[in-house]
Amino acid sequence: MIDTDNDEEDILEECAVCGGDIIIDSFCEEDDIVYCNDCEAEYLIRSLDPIRLKLFDDEIDTDPDDADDEDYD
């Protein structure tokens, strides 16, 4: 049986894209992905205390100039 009585409260954050609600459950950890309930934007949890979220798409580096810095032999 699942215990639905939860002593810890979920945290609500505001979506930077649409202003909707992002629910951070009490069982979430750093580096988890959470979603906006309205526009479904993905956020990476960077820190829980204090809460810091980063748009997940921002984690992808698409700058072609940075590719020259790495060696692929």
PDB file with one MODEL, atoms N, CA, C and O in Angstrom:
MODEL        1
ATOM      1  N   MET A   1       0.833  -1.181   0.000  1.00  0.00           N
ATOM      2  CA  MET A   1       0.000   0.000   0.000  1.00  0.00           C
ATOM      3  C   MET A   1       0.880   1.247   0.000  1.00  0.00           C
ATOM      4  O   MET A   1       1.890   1.299   0.701  1.00  0.00           O
ATOM      5  N   ILE A   2       0.503   2.228  -0.769  1.00  0.00           N
ATOM      6  CA  ILE A   2       1.261   3.466  -0.872  1.00  0.00           C
ATOM      7  C   ILE A   2       0.763   4.455   0.171  1.00  0.00           C
ATOM      8  O   ILE A   2      -0.439   4.688   0.298  1.00  0.00           O
ATOM      9  N   ASP A   3       1.693   5.031   0.912  1.00  0.00           N
ATOM     10  CA  ASP A   3       1.346   6.025   1.920  1.00  0.00           C
ATOM     11  C   ASP A   3       1.228   7.383   1.237  1.00  0.00           C
ATOM     12  O   ASP A   3       2.222   7.937   0.767  1.00  0.00           O
ATOM     13  N   THR A   4       0.006   7.919   1.185  1.00  0.00           N
ATOM     14  CA  THR A   4      -0.206   9.203   0.523  1.00  0.00           C
ATOM     15  C   THR A   4      -0.104  10.374   1.482  1.00  0.00           C
ATOM     16  O   THR A   4      -0.157  11.524   1.046  1.00  0.00           O
ATOM     17  N   ASP A   5       0.044  10.113   2.788  1.00  0.00           N
ATOM     18  CA  ASP A   5       0.247  11.186   3.753  1.00  0.00           C
ATOM     19  C   ASP A   5       1.703  11.610   3.679  1.00  0.00           C
ATOM     20  O   ASP A   5       2.602  10.838   4.012  1.00  0.00           O
ATOM     21  N   ASN A   6       1.928  12.830   3.247  1.00  0.00           N
ATOM     22  CA  ASN A   6       3.279  13.317   3.045  1.00  0.00           C
ATOM     23  C   ASN A   6       3.514  14.502   3.963  1.00  0.00           C
ATOM     24  O   ASN A   6       2.860  15.536   3.826  1.00  0.00           O
ATOM     25  N   ASP A   7       4.453  14.357   4.908  1.00  0.00           N
ATOM     26  CA  ASP A   7       4.744  15.431   5.840  1.00  0.00           C
ATOM     27  C   ASP A   7       5.441  16.605   5.160  1.00  0.00           C
ATOM     28  O   ASP A   7       5.287  17.747   5.592  1.00  0.00           O
ATOM     29  N   GLU A   8       6.199  16.339   4.111  1.00  0.00           N
ATOM     30  CA  GLU A   8       6.926  17.392   3.418  1.00  0.00           C
ATOM     31  C   GLU A   8       6.051  17.990   2.324  1.00  0.00           C
ATOM     32  O   GLU A   8       5.289  17.284   1.664  1.00  0.00           O
ATOM     33  N   GLU A   9       6.170  19.287   2.143  1.00  0.00           N
ATOM     34  CA  GLU A   9       5.388  19.995   1.136  1.00  0.00           C
ATOM     35  C   GLU A   9       6.130  20.028  -0.195  1.00  0.00           C
ATOM     36  O   GLU A   9       7.357  20.122  -0.228  1.00  0.00           O
ATOM     37  N   ASP A  10       5.380  19.950  -1.287  1.00  0.00           N
ATOM     38  CA  ASP A  10       5.955  20.157  -2.600  1.00  0.00           C
ATOM     39  C   ASP A  10       6.238  21.646  -2.772  1.00  0.00           C
ATOM     40  O   ASP A  10       5.597  22.486  -2.142  1.00  0.00           O
ATOM     41  N   ILE A  11       7.196  21.961  -3.624  1.00  0.00           N
ATOM     42  CA  ILE A  11       7.594  23.346  -3.865  1.00  0.00           C
ATOM     43  C   ILE A  11       7.098  23.762  -5.236  1.00  0.00           C
ATOM     44  O   ILE A  11       7.236  23.012  -6.201  1.00  0.00           O
ATOM     45  N   LEU A  12       6.524  24.944  -5.330  1.00  0.00           N
ATOM     46  CA  LEU A  12       6.087  25.499  -6.603  1.00  0.00           C
ATOM     47  C   LEU A  12       7.061  26.588  -7.038  1.00  0.00           C
ATOM     48  O   LEU A  12       7.396  27.482  -6.260  1.00  0.00           O
ATOM     49  N   GLU A  13       7.503  26.506  -8.268  1.00  0.00           N
ATOM     50  CA  GLU A  13       8.344  27.538  -8.869  1.00  0.00           C
ATOM     51  C   GLU A  13       7.643  28.039 -10.123  1.00  0.00           C
ATOM     52  O   GLU A  13       6.793  27.347 -10.684  1.00  0.00           O
ATOM     53  N   GLU A  14       7.999  29.236 -10.560  1.00  0.00           N
ATOM     54  CA  GLU A  14       7.385  29.821 -11.746  1.00  0.00           C
ATOM     55  C   GLU A  14       8.231  29.522 -12.977  1.00  0.00           C
ATOM     56  O   GLU A  14       9.453  29.661 -12.944  1.00  0.00           O
ATOM     57  N   CYS A  15       7.586  29.116 -14.054  1.00  0.00           N
ATOM     58  CA  CYS A  15       8.252  28.821 -15.318  1.00  0.00           C
ATOM     59  C   CYS A  15       8.722  30.129 -15.956  1.00  0.00           C
ATOM     60  O   CYS A  15       7.957  31.088 -16.060  1.00  0.00           O
ATOM     61  N   ALA A  16       9.978  30.158 -16.379  1.00  0.00           N
ATOM     62  CA  ALA A  16      10.534  31.341 -17.029  1.00  0.00           C
ATOM     63  C   ALA A  16      10.001  31.508 -18.446  1.00  0.00           C
ATOM     64  O   ALA A  16      10.064  32.603 -19.006  1.00  0.00           O
ATOM     65  N   VAL A  17       9.480  30.438 -19.028  1.00  0.00           N
ATOM     66  CA  VAL A  17       8.986  30.487 -20.406  1.00  0.00           C
ATOM     67  C   VAL A  17       7.566  31.034 -20.463  1.00  0.00           C
ATOM     68  O   VAL A  17       7.277  31.938 -21.246  1.00  0.00           O
ATOM     69  N   CYS A  18       6.663  30.479 -19.619  1.00  0.00           N
ATOM     70  CA  CYS A  18       5.252  30.847 -19.746  1.00  0.00           C
ATOM     71  C   CYS A  18       4.633  31.383 -18.453  1.00  0.00           C
ATOM     72  O   CYS A  18       3.493  31.848 -18.467  1.00  0.00           O
ATOM     73  N   GLY A  19       5.361  31.325 -17.344  1.00  0.00           N
ATOM     74  CA  GLY A  19       4.817  31.781 -16.069  1.00  0.00           C
ATOM     75  C   GLY A  19       3.975  30.744 -15.357  1.00  0.00           C
ATOM     76  O   GLY A  19       3.373  31.040 -14.325  1.00  0.00           O
ATOM     77  N   GLY A  20       3.922  29.534 -15.887  1.00  0.00           N
ATOM     78  CA  GLY A  20       3.143  28.456 -15.277  1.00  0.00           C
ATOM     79  C   GLY A  20       3.839  27.880 -14.058  1.00  0.00           C
ATOM     80  O   GLY A  20       4.900  28.353 -13.650  1.00  0.00           O
ATOM     81  N   ASP A  21       3.229  26.854 -13.483  1.00  0.00           N
ATOM     82  CA  ASP A  21       3.749  26.230 -12.270  1.00  0.00           C
ATOM     83  C   ASP A  21       4.673  25.064 -12.591  1.00  0.00           C
ATOM     84  O   ASP A  21       4.378  24.226 -13.444  1.00  0.00           O
ATOM     85  N   ILE A  22       5.799  25.033 -11.886  1.00  0.00           N
ATOM     86  CA  ILE A  22       6.707  23.893 -11.894  1.00  0.00           C
ATOM     87  C   ILE A  22       6.638  23.302 -10.497  1.00  0.00           C
ATOM     88  O   ILE A  22       6.959  23.979  -9.520  1.00  0.00           O
ATOM     89  N   ILE A  23       6.226  22.056 -10.393  1.00  0.00           N
ATOM     90  CA  ILE A  23       6.109  21.401  -9.093  1.00  0.00           C
ATOM     91  C   ILE A  23       7.369  20.595  -8.836  1.00  0.00           C
ATOM     92  O   ILE A  23       7.732  19.714  -9.615  1.00  0.00           O
ATOM     93  N   ILE A  24       8.033  20.913  -7.726  1.00  0.00           N
ATOM     94  CA  ILE A  24       9.214  20.158  -7.313  1.00  0.00           C
ATOM     95  C   ILE A  24       8.782  19.310  -6.128  1.00  0.00           C
ATOM     96  O   ILE A  24       8.571  19.818  -5.027  1.00  0.00           O
ATOM     97  N   ASP A  25       8.652  18.008  -6.369  1.00  0.00           N
ATOM     98  CA  ASP A  25       8.211  17.079  -5.333  1.00  0.00           C
ATOM     99  C   ASP A  25       9.246  16.972  -4.229  1.00  0.00           C
ATOM    100  O   ASP A  25      10.427  17.248  -4.442  1.00  0.00           O
ATOM    101  N   SER A  26       8.804  16.577  -3.070  1.00  0.00           N
ATOM    102  CA  SER A  26       9.688  16.459  -1.912  1.00  0.00           C
ATOM    103  C   SER A  26      10.749  15.376  -2.108  1.00  0.00           C
ATOM    104  O   SER A  26      11.764  15.384  -1.413  1.00  0.00           O
ATOM    105  N   PHE A  27      10.535  14.450  -3.036  1.00  0.00           N
ATOM    106  CA  PHE A  27      11.499  13.379  -3.266  1.00  0.00           C
ATOM    107  C   PHE A  27      12.488  13.696  -4.385  1.00  0.00           C
ATOM    108  O   PHE A  27      13.358  12.878  -4.682  1.00  0.00           O
ATOM    109  N   CYS A  28      12.370  14.882  -5.019  1.00  0.00           N
ATOM    110  CA  CYS A  28      13.302  15.272  -6.078  1.00  0.00           C
ATOM    111  C   CYS A  28      14.686  15.536  -5.505  1.00  0.00           C
ATOM    112  O   CYS A  28      14.834  15.924  -4.346  1.00  0.00           O
ATOM    113  N   GLU A  29      15.695  15.320  -6.338  1.00  0.00           N
ATOM    114  CA  GLU A  29      17.085  15.542  -5.949  1.00  0.00           C
ATOM    115  C   GLU A  29      17.752  16.442  -6.977  1.00  0.00           C
ATOM    116  O   GLU A  29      17.202  16.682  -8.051  1.00  0.00           O
ATOM    117  N   GLU A  30      18.937  16.938  -6.645  1.00  0.00           N
ATOM    118  CA  GLU A  30      19.704  17.728  -7.599  1.00  0.00           C
ATOM    119  C   GLU A  30      19.966  16.900  -8.850  1.00  0.00           C
ATOM    120  O   GLU A  30      20.137  15.683  -8.775  1.00  0.00           O
ATOM    121  N   ASP A  31      19.996  17.561  -9.990  1.00  0.00           N
ATOM    122  CA  ASP A  31      20.208  16.962 -11.314  1.00  0.00           C
ATOM    123  C   ASP A  31      19.012  16.178 -11.822  1.00  0.00           C
ATOM    124  O   ASP A  31      19.121  15.504 -12.847  1.00  0.00           O
ATOM    125  N   ASP A  32      17.859  16.241 -11.134  1.00  0.00           N
ATOM    126  CA  ASP A  32      16.618  15.676 -11.658  1.00  0.00           C
ATOM    127  C   ASP A  32      16.020  16.653 -12.662  1.00  0.00           C
ATOM    128  O   ASP A  32      16.336  17.842 -12.646  1.00  0.00           O
ATOM    129  N   ILE A  33      15.163  16.149 -13.526  1.00  0.00           N
ATOM    130  CA  ILE A  33      14.457  16.961 -14.495  1.00  0.00           C
ATOM    131  C   ILE A  33      13.024  17.144 -14.013  1.00  0.00           C
ATOM    132  O   ILE A  33      12.363  16.178 -13.632  1.00  0.00           O
ATOM    133  N   VAL A  34      12.543  18.392 -14.031  1.00  0.00           N
ATOM    134  CA  VAL A  34      11.154  18.698 -13.701  1.00  0.00           C
ATOM    135  C   VAL A  34      10.551  19.446 -14.879  1.00  0.00           C
ATOM    136  O   VAL A  34      11.275  19.973 -15.723  1.00  0.00           O
ATOM    137  N   TYR A  35       9.229  19.491 -14.936  1.00  0.00           N
ATOM    138  CA  TYR A  35       8.528  20.033 -16.089  1.00  0.00           C
ATOM    139  C   TYR A  35       7.533  21.098 -15.669  1.00  0.00           C
ATOM    140  O   TYR A  35       6.967  21.041 -14.578  1.00  0.00           O
ATOM    141  N   CYS A  36       7.325  22.072 -16.548  1.00  0.00           N
ATOM    142  CA  CYS A  36       6.260  23.049 -16.351  1.00  0.00           C
ATOM    143  C   CYS A  36       4.938  22.361 -16.650  1.00  0.00           C
ATOM    144  O   CYS A  36       4.816  21.646 -17.645  1.00  0.00           O
ATOM    145  N   ASN A  37       3.949  22.576 -15.789  1.00  0.00           N
ATOM    146  CA  ASN A  37       2.641  21.961 -15.990  1.00  0.00           C
ATOM    147  C   ASN A  37       1.896  22.548 -17.177  1.00  0.00           C
ATOM    148  O   ASN A  37       1.003  21.895 -17.716  1.00  0.00           O
ATOM    149  N   ASP A  38       2.237  23.763 -17.601  1.00  0.00           N
ATOM    150  CA  ASP A  38       1.510  24.417 -18.686  1.00  0.00           C
ATOM    151  C   ASP A  38       2.162  24.206 -20.052  1.00  0.00           C
ATOM    152  O   ASP A  38       1.513  23.707 -20.972  1.00  0.00           O
ATOM    153  N   CYS A  39       3.433  24.577 -20.196  1.00  0.00           N
ATOM    154  CA  CYS A  39       4.082  24.508 -21.516  1.00  0.00           C
ATOM    155  C   CYS A  39       5.008  23.307 -21.666  1.00  0.00           C
ATOM    156  O   CYS A  39       5.550  23.080 -22.748  1.00  0.00           O
ATOM    157  N   GLU A  40       5.199  22.531 -20.593  1.00  0.00           N
ATOM    158  CA  GLU A  40       6.024  21.325 -20.584  1.00  0.00           C
ATOM    159  C   GLU A  40       7.507  21.594 -20.836  1.00  0.00           C
ATOM    160  O   GLU A  40       8.231  20.706 -21.286  1.00  0.00           O
ATOM    161  N   ALA A  41       7.961  22.819 -20.547  1.00  0.00           N
ATOM    162  CA  ALA A  41       9.389  23.110 -20.634  1.00  0.00           C
ATOM    163  C   ALA A  41      10.118  22.267 -19.593  1.00  0.00           C
ATOM    164  O   ALA A  41       9.606  22.052 -18.494  1.00  0.00           O
ATOM    165  N   GLU A  42      11.311  21.790 -19.940  1.00  0.00           N
ATOM    166  CA  GLU A  42      12.084  20.941 -19.039  1.00  0.00           C
ATOM    167  C   GLU A  42      13.107  21.784 -18.285  1.00  0.00           C
ATOM    168  O   GLU A  42      13.774  22.642 -18.863  1.00  0.00           O
ATOM    169  N   TYR A  43      13.214  21.524 -16.994  1.00  0.00           N
ATOM    170  CA  TYR A  43      14.176  22.229 -16.157  1.00  0.00           C
ATOM    171  C   TYR A  43      15.039  21.221 -15.412  1.00  0.00           C
ATOM    172  O   TYR A  43      14.559  20.176 -14.974  1.00  0.00           O
ATOM    173  N   LEU A  44      16.303  21.546 -15.278  1.00  0.00           N
ATOM    174  CA  LEU A  44      17.238  20.757 -14.491  1.00  0.00           C
ATOM    175  C   LEU A  44      17.331  21.388 -13.109  1.00  0.00           C
ATOM    176  O   LEU A  44      17.523  22.598 -12.991  1.00  0.00           O
ATOM    177  N   ILE A  45      17.196  20.581 -12.067  1.00  0.00           N
ATOM    178  CA  ILE A  45      17.347  21.087 -10.705  1.00  0.00           C
ATOM    179  C   ILE A  45      18.842  21.210 -10.426  1.00  0.00           C
ATOM    180  O   ILE A  45      19.544  20.205 -10.315  1.00  0.00           O
ATOM    181  N   ARG A  46      19.325  22.445 -10.314  1.00  0.00           N
ATOM    182  CA  ARG A  46      20.744  22.698 -10.059  1.00  0.00           C
ATOM    183  C   ARG A  46      21.058  22.694  -8.571  1.00  0.00           C
ATOM    184  O   ARG A  46      22.151  22.299  -8.165  1.00  0.00           O
ATOM    185  N   SER A  47      20.094  23.135  -7.750  1.00  0.00           N
ATOM    186  CA  SER A  47      20.283  23.197  -6.307  1.00  0.00           C
ATOM    187  C   SER A  47      18.915  23.124  -5.637  1.00  0.00           C
ATOM    188  O   SER A  47      17.928  23.633  -6.168  1.00  0.00           O
ATOM    189  N   LEU A  48      18.863  22.487  -4.469  1.00  0.00           N
ATOM    190  CA  LEU A  48      17.625  22.410  -3.712  1.00  0.00           C
ATOM    191  C   LEU A  48      17.567  23.431  -2.581  1.00  0.00           C
ATOM    192  O   LEU A  48      16.477  23.799  -2.144  1.00  0.00           O
ATOM    193  N   ASP A  49      18.706  23.891  -2.103  1.00  0.00           N
ATOM    194  CA  ASP A  49      18.729  24.853  -1.002  1.00  0.00           C
ATOM    195  C   ASP A  49      19.804  25.887  -1.254  1.00  0.00           C
ATOM    196  O   ASP A  49      20.952  25.676  -0.862  1.00  0.00           O
ATOM    197  N   PRO A  50      19.479  26.980  -1.884  1.00  0.00           N
ATOM    198  CA  PRO A  50      18.164  27.419  -2.341  1.00  0.00           C
ATOM    199  C   PRO A  50      17.794  26.737  -3.654  1.00  0.00           C
ATOM    200  O   PRO A  50      18.651  26.184  -4.343  1.00  0.00           O
ATOM    201  N   ILE A  51      16.515  26.783  -3.989  1.00  0.00           N
ATOM    202  CA  ILE A  51      16.036  26.189  -5.241  1.00  0.00           C
ATOM    203  C   ILE A  51      16.603  26.975  -6.413  1.00  0.00           C
ATOM    204  O   ILE A  51      16.421  28.189  -6.508  1.00  0.00           O
ATOM    205  N   ARG A  52      17.295  26.269  -7.308  1.00  0.00           N
ATOM    206  CA  ARG A  52      17.785  26.869  -8.546  1.00  0.00           C
ATOM    207  C   ARG A  52      17.476  25.916  -9.685  1.00  0.00           C
ATOM    208  O   ARG A  52      17.880  24.753  -9.668  1.00  0.00           O
ATOM    209  N   LEU A  53      16.757  26.421 -10.671  1.00  0.00           N
ATOM    210  CA  LEU A  53      16.401  25.633 -11.847  1.00  0.00           C
ATOM    211  C   LEU A  53      17.071  26.238 -13.066  1.00  0.00           C
ATOM    212  O   LEU A  53      17.306  27.445 -13.122  1.00  0.00           O
ATOM    213  N   LYS A  54      17.376  25.400 -14.035  1.00  0.00           N
ATOM    214  CA  LYS A  54      17.948  25.866 -15.293  1.00  0.00           C
ATOM    215  C   LYS A  54      17.201  25.171 -16.419  1.00  0.00           C
ATOM    216  O   LYS A  54      16.989  23.959 -16.377  1.00  0.00           O
ATOM    217  N   LEU A  55      16.802  25.939 -17.423  1.00  0.00           N
ATOM    218  CA  LEU A  55      16.157  25.331 -18.587  1.00  0.00           C
ATOM    219  C   LEU A  55      17.052  24.224 -19.118  1.00  0.00           C
ATOM    220  O   LEU A  55      18.238  24.447 -19.358  1.00  0.00           O
ATOM    221  N   PHE A  56      16.502  23.046 -19.301  1.00  0.00           N
ATOM    222  CA  PHE A  56      17.298  21.892 -19.719  1.00  0.00           C
ATOM    223  C   PHE A  56      17.934  22.118 -21.081  1.00  0.00           C
ATOM    224  O   PHE A  56      19.065  21.684 -21.297  1.00  0.00           O
ATOM    225  N   ASP A  57      17.255  22.777 -22.001  1.00  0.00           N
ATOM    226  CA  ASP A  57      17.801  23.038 -23.330  1.00  0.00           C
ATOM    227  C   ASP A  57      19.050  23.893 -23.276  1.00  0.00           C
ATOM    228  O   ASP A  57      19.884  23.816 -24.178  1.00  0.00           O
ATOM    229  N   ASP A  58      19.204  24.721 -22.224  1.00  0.00           N
ATOM    230  CA  ASP A  58      20.383  25.555 -22.083  1.00  0.00           C
ATOM    231  C   ASP A  58      21.631  24.747 -21.779  1.00  0.00           C
ATOM    232  O   ASP A  58      22.744  25.242 -21.955  1.00  0.00           O
ATOM    233  N   GLU A  59      21.466  23.508 -21.324  1.00  0.00           N
ATOM    234  CA  GLU A  59      22.609  22.666 -21.005  1.00  0.00           C
ATOM    235  C   GLU A  59      23.325  22.186 -22.267  1.00  0.00           C
ATOM    236  O   GLU A  59      24.497  21.814 -22.210  1.00  0.00           O
ATOM    237  N   ILE A  60      22.639  22.192 -23.391  1.00  0.00           N
ATOM    238  CA  ILE A  60      23.212  21.714 -24.645  1.00  0.00           C
ATOM    239  C   ILE A  60      23.997  22.849 -25.280  1.00  0.00           C
ATOM    240  O   ILE A  60      23.436  23.902 -25.583  1.00  0.00           O
ATOM    241  N   ASP A  61      25.289  22.641 -25.481  1.00  0.00           N
ATOM    242  CA  ASP A  61      26.151  23.664 -26.056  1.00  0.00           C
ATOM    243  C   ASP A  61      26.199  23.470 -27.568  1.00  0.00           C
ATOM    244  O   ASP A  61      26.747  22.482 -28.059  1.00  0.00           O
ATOM    245  N   THR A  62      25.626  24.413 -28.294  1.00  0.00           N
ATOM    246  CA  THR A  62      25.580  24.305 -29.753  1.00  0.00           C
ATOM    247  C   THR A  62      26.511  25.298 -30.422  1.00  0.00           C
ATOM    248  O   THR A  62      26.396  25.524 -31.627  1.00  0.00           O
ATOM    249  N   ASP A  63      27.432  25.898 -29.676  1.00  0.00           N
ATOM    250  CA  ASP A  63      28.358  26.881 -30.232  1.00  0.00           C
ATOM    251  C   ASP A  63      29.444  26.153 -31.017  1.00  0.00           C
ATOM    252  O   ASP A  63      30.244  25.434 -30.418  1.00  0.00           O
ATOM    253  N   PRO A  64      29.496  26.316 -32.346  1.00  0.00           N
ATOM    254  CA  PRO A  64      30.480  25.593 -33.148  1.00  0.00           C
ATOM    255  C   PRO A  64      31.915  26.022 -32.856  1.00  0.00           C
ATOM    256  O   PRO A  64      32.843  25.252 -33.104  1.00  0.00           O
ATOM    257  N   ASP A  65      32.119  27.220 -32.340  1.00  0.00           N
ATOM    258  CA  ASP A  65      33.473  27.673 -32.030  1.00  0.00           C
ATOM    259  C   ASP A  65      34.098  26.867 -30.902  1.00  0.00           C
ATOM    260  O   ASP A  65      35.318  26.707 -30.870  1.00  0.00           O
ATOM    261  N   ASP A  66      33.299  26.358 -29.982  1.00  0.00           N
ATOM    262  CA  ASP A  66      33.810  25.566 -28.874  1.00  0.00           C
ATOM    263  C   ASP A  66      34.262  24.186 -29.335  1.00  0.00           C
ATOM    264  O   ASP A  66      35.060  23.556 -28.641  1.00  0.00           O
ATOM    265  N   ALA A  67      33.800  23.704 -30.446  1.00  0.00           N
ATOM    266  CA  ALA A  67      34.171  22.378 -30.933  1.00  0.00           C
ATOM    267  C   ALA A  67      35.655  22.332 -31.310  1.00  0.00           C
ATOM    268  O   ALA A  67      36.265  21.264 -31.271  1.00  0.00           O
ATOM    269  N   ASP A  68      36.233  23.464 -31.668  1.00  0.00           N
ATOM    270  CA  ASP A  68      37.643  23.509 -32.035  1.00  0.00           C
ATOM    271  C   ASP A  68      38.558  23.306 -30.843  1.00  0.00           C
ATOM    272  O   ASP A  68      39.736  23.005 -31.031  1.00  0.00           O
ATOM    273  N   ASP A  69      38.061  23.460 -29.622  1.00  0.00           N
ATOM    274  CA  ASP A  69      38.868  23.349 -28.422  1.00  0.00           C
ATOM    275  C   ASP A  69      39.135  21.900 -28.037  1.00  0.00           C
ATOM    276  O   ASP A  69      40.026  21.645 -27.226  1.00  0.00           O
ATOM    277  N   GLU A  70      38.402  20.954 -28.583  1.00  0.00           N
ATOM    278  CA  GLU A  70      38.549  19.558 -28.191  1.00  0.00           C
ATOM    279  C   GLU A  70      39.282  18.782 -29.271  1.00  0.00           C
ATOM    280  O   GLU A  70      39.149  19.071 -30.461  1.00  0.00           O
ATOM    281  N   ASP A  71      40.065  17.782 -28.839  1.00  0.00           N
ATOM    282  CA  ASP A  71      40.790  16.920 -29.784  1.00  0.00           C
ATOM    283  C   ASP A  71      39.989  15.657 -30.060  1.00  0.00           C
ATOM    284  O   ASP A  71      39.546  14.983 -29.131  1.00  0.00           O
ATOM    285  N   TYR A  72      39.808  15.344 -31.300  1.00  0.00           N
ATOM    286  CA  TYR A  72      39.151  14.108 -31.722  1.00  0.00           C
ATOM    287  C   TYR A  72      40.071  13.398 -32.693  1.00  0.00           C
ATOM    288  O   TYR A  72      39.899  13.509 -33.907  1.00  0.00           O
ATOM    289  N   ASP A  73      41.046  12.668 -32.173  1.00  0.00           N
ATOM    290  CA  ASP A  73      42.006  11.979 -33.037  1.00  0.00           C
ATOM    291  C   ASP A  73      41.551  10.579 -33.346  1.00  0.00           C
ATOM    292  O   ASP A  73      42.238   9.851 -34.062  1.00  0.00           O
TER     293      ASP A  73
ENDMDL
END
